[in-house]
């Protein structure tokens, strides 16, 4: 399965969606924000996702989101792509979160000085940041990490 059927977003009472290790999954539904009662979204593993759909930040009941993919919107030819800012409203996230594609923030202005919201994720136990690009400018990378401001109590 490369896509989740669009009809899935009509299941407004769905609380758990586990797509971990769905090796062919390439995209999530563009109207995923309709899953207003979703509590746990598992995506980690060998999925081929390249971006998150815009609107994922409206899933404010999410307790678990183990993978978030940052993408440069210009690479998706008009397709609506979520940006890191979408995580701002997900205040109840806990457990482990991996953010892939962080290096694309160096190419765009995707992480300005107002994006300190990772420090607000008090329930996160682990935060993993993955750069999907080649060698980075060390100074720019350090500045980016400063602007992200992850919660200091993370276990790793």
C-alpha angles and dihedrals in degrees: 000000000000095000136029108242112260089230089070090077089066088070093089093171094055109128105175128041114178114188095153114145093008090147096193099046108123104164145016122224113282090227096050089133087079089075090084095162096050109131103171128034114179115191106146122118128057100337118145095220112148099183145001121250118252109257098044087116089067090070089091093162092065113127095171129039107153097181134036121175121207113206135178103248091214089067092063102060100234096325110139107251129186117239128209089265088074088077091063095085095044094091098155097058112134140167118033127349126185118194112198126194096032088148090070087069087068090059096047134036088253096133113044127170092277094062098091092122097115088077087062092063094093095164096058113111097183134021121189120188117198125193111208095191135080127263112340134211100261094212093050091047093051090048090051092052090051091053093050092059100193118202109279094222095066112132091218 
